[in-house]
Amino acid sequence: MNNVLFWLVPICSVIALVFAWFFFKGMMKEEEGTDTMKRIAGHVRKGAMAYLKQQYKIVGVVFLILCILFAWMAFGPGLQNKWVWVAFLSGGFFSGLAGFIGMKTATYASARTANAARRSMNDGLKVAFRSGAVMGLTVVGLALLDISLWWLILDEFVEDVNASHKAIMITTTMLTFGMGASLQALFARVGGGIFTKAADVGADLVGKVEAGIPEDDPRNPATIADNVGDNVGDVAGMGADLYESYCGSILATAALGAGAFAASDLQLNAILAPMLIAAFGVVLSLLGIFMVRTKEGASQIQLLRSLDRGVNTSSVLIIAASFLVVYLLGLSYWICGSIIVGLITGVIIGKITEYYTSHAYKPTQEIAKSGETGPATVIIKGIGTGMISTAMPVLTIVAGIIFSYLFAAEFDITKMSMGLYGVGIAAVGMLSTLGITLATDAYGPIADNAGGNAEMSGLGKEVRQRTDALDALGNTTAATGKGFAIGSAALTGLALLASYIEEIKIGLLRLGETTIEVGGKAIDTATAGFSDFMTFYNVTLMNPAVLSGVFIGSVMAFLFCGLTMNAVGRAAQKMVNEVRRQFREIKGIMTGEAEPDYARCVEISTKGAQHEMLFPSLMAIIVPVITGLIFGVAGVMGLLVGGLGSGFVLAIFMANSGGAWDNAKKFVEEGNLGGKGSETHKATVIGDTVGDPFKDTSGPSLNILIKLMSMVSIVVAGLTCAYSIL
């Protein structure tokens, strides 16, 4: 990269990692509390690390097999760039590392948050939020470091006489480390989600409903497994998830920039633009993080505003930064419009999610009120609310796609390459302040674990009230974070569709296909546009291959959710039976004279997660390959469109339903509608139990599924070109 501005990217990545270390050290200086608090935190830490170690062993085997396959494709028939297998491996490694660091931080932060809450709510919020910031800053820091290092490596070793074509080769190769990140994220989300929800269901159904004790009561055998699950699912899984979302948006936009500006002197600047916007976002996220604080006795609305202050400040300032980036790179100011559209789209989706999932607002309160007539009405109301909640995010994304396209194309709809570049850079704009938005997300499970620690340690009622308030806030911020991830998946998914065509172009050139026939004319493959390839491969709604792909892609989202929901159900059945057995056979649990066998519950969740996560995750790799080999490029395009459309809507429905059910339970537990122990409370606990795999297993995994199918299609594009039947 001959542009000196490029060096801001690795510099900002280092700044992010330095501040992540600074916040981690600050958290570690906090007191962990009483001996009981330390002992409980130690149990959770040990269980989380043991699970993650086992998961990485299984994932490592899958990565090794795929690396061998990719190496064969590159060095055997020459269907891929020879760097693909290494890039794939590095993407998975950094994704896993981001999740590991975030989870390690969270396991140390929960007891310290509970102890800080003994002093004041603001102290508890500060410890939890800045510990969450470790995750946010680690993700953006590692992502930008990985991207900048790979650019330097490929720029040095990829040889091509044509500088413009070299840039396209580099950016499409870099997309393959996005596949590694996506695959690792899917394993982390699915495995962690199955673990945490199996434990959560056992703790809720047997502990709360049958035994009448809190889920975090030390007498509840599943409580340690539940707290471990919060870390391996909601922290490690979420960190890997948003790492791949962040990388995917930047890399897809860079690849589109390389193609859209191929004939321009601004090609390298167009590639650099998404990286620089993300780099400025790091600095502005740091500013927002330092602005988060609250006062004692703050309501849910006030707590939300304290977080919004930091997020909104960062978002407004990134708009100014985007104008500076565009000015310095000499690009059209119209592109700034696309960036602003992405930011606004993200904020609107976040606010809609907040409205439908926070118990400060009417939809969640109505779900809680429906509990007065039993669990059936709670479930019906929650499903209905979740379905209704999809309408506004979908319309928001539609508007975001249209306006980001039009701004970048300067309102000339025929400039398809520029328009698609605008859609990609809108996704970058949405995730540009991920350092702070992910901090608000990771904060949630830390606050949840802090509440569990406070309950098990027997801290005072005032402390528990503070941690409950912080936990309820965390449910909303977690749902908002999922909304950001799902929204960015929609925009990035569209950008990846365009990147797929670029990779098909390179695949044809590798096979020696220097021309394609379009409308009876021979067109040079290297200079053919998107519409030329659409015509060449007959990508129209009248092509049965496209329609077949659309149906397969649409059902993929439902099949994936069905498999993961059933996986949670099977693991949860084992957990429920185990918790019942312990209450029945271990005398003295309920009187506090005997300690439950926590380790056995952790073991059940671990085995269930490891066994159940493989098939749904591998399905996301196998289906795009088979679709490409049977239905060709047209079928793959249909597959990706169908998966994007159904997956996006289903993900919003599941995330919002689950979040609303959870906070409806919290609303009752705060003393409303009869309070804890009432029939209404029991009804909302059952609703929350149904919603657990919705919001923490199946729903948040869908946005990864959407992008992983696109990434896999891009990586095996050469295989599709060479061997497809149709």
Buried (B, 14 or more C-beta within 10 A) or exposed (E): BEBEBBEBBBBBBEBBBEBBBBBBEBBEEBEBBBEBBBEBBEBBBBBBBBBBEBBBEBBEEBBEEBBEBBBEBBEEBEBBBBBBBBBBBBBBBBBBBBBBBBBBBBBBBBBBBBBBBBEBBBBBBBBBBBBBBBBBBBBBBBBBBBBBBBBEBBBEEBEEEEEBBBBBBBBBBBBBBBBBBBBBBBBBBBBBBBBBBBBBBBBBBBBBBBBEBBBBBBBBBBBBBBBBBBBBBBBBBBBBBBBBBBBBBBBBBBBBBBBBBBEEEBBBBBBBBBBBBBBBBBBBBBBBBEBBEBEEEBEBEBBBEBBBBBBBBBBBBBBEBBBEBBEBBEBBEBBBBBBBBBBBBBBBBBBBBBBBBBBBBEBBBBBBBBBBBBBEBBBBBBBBBBBEBBEBBBEBBEBBBBBBBBBBBBEEEEBBBBBBBBBBBBBBBBBBBBBBBBBBBBBBBBBBBBBBBBBBBEBEEEBBBBBBBBBBBBBBBBBBBBBBBBBBBBBBBBBBBBBBBBBBBBBBBBBEEEEBEBEEEEBEBBEBBBBBBBBBBBBEEEBEBBBBBBEBBBBBBBBBBEBBBBBBBBBBBBBBEBBBEBBEEBEEBBEEEEEBBBBBBBBBBBBBBBBBBBEBBBBBBEBBBEBBBBBBBBBBBBBBBBBBBBBBBBBBBBBBBBBBBBBBBBBBBBEBBBEBBBBBBBBBBBBBBBBBBBBBBBBBBBBBBBBBBBBBBBBBBBBBBBEBEB
